């Protein structure tokens, strides 16, 4: 089932809103159980780790402004790159700056889910 660019762009915006609002239910639904994410420090983050940081308050987003860069569609999979201008707190330490994310979205039935991601500080 082919993915449309507009679907990916909409999901990116909804995910950004969920992250800002700490909407654990949304994040849980649209991140695949087998997610692997590469953090800027090289650490591999799993879905469980990601959800835990949102639930515990270890990650607090004060500001998150996005710029969609590109979306590439390959059948039932999409690769999205987006830049976030970010301000917040992670593990008690302030974080601020521009970060480029890459996310791999895959179609499961009617839903898109993130199966892989990574980010680096610009």
C-alpha positions, 0 to 999 in steps of 0.5 A, a space after each residue: 500500500 503506497 504512502 502519500 507524502 501528505 500522510 507523512 508530513 501530517 504524522 510528523 506534525 502530529 508526532 511533534 505535537 504529541 512530544 510537546 504535550 507528552 501525549 504518551 498514548 499517541 507516541 505509544 501508538 505510532 512508534 513501532 514496538 521494535 523501534 531503534 533510534 540513534 541519539 546524538 551521543 551514539 546511544 541506541 534508544 528503544 521504544 521502551 526507553 523513549 516512552 520512559 523518558 516522556 512518562 518520567 519527565 526526564 525529557 521536557 520540551 519547552 520549545 519545538 519548531 520544525 522545518 520539514 526537509 524531505 520525504 522519500 517514498 519507497 512503496 509502503 515505507 517513507 524516509 523523512 528528514 526534519 529539522 527541529 529548533 529545540 529548547 528543553 531539559 533532558 535528564 536534568 540538563 538543558 538542551 538547546 539548538 537545531 537537530 536534524 532527525 531522520 525517521 523511517 515510517 512504515 505502513 501497517 494496515 491504515 497506520 503509519 509507524 516509526 520503525 527507525 530514527 536518528 538525530 544529530 545536532 547541527 
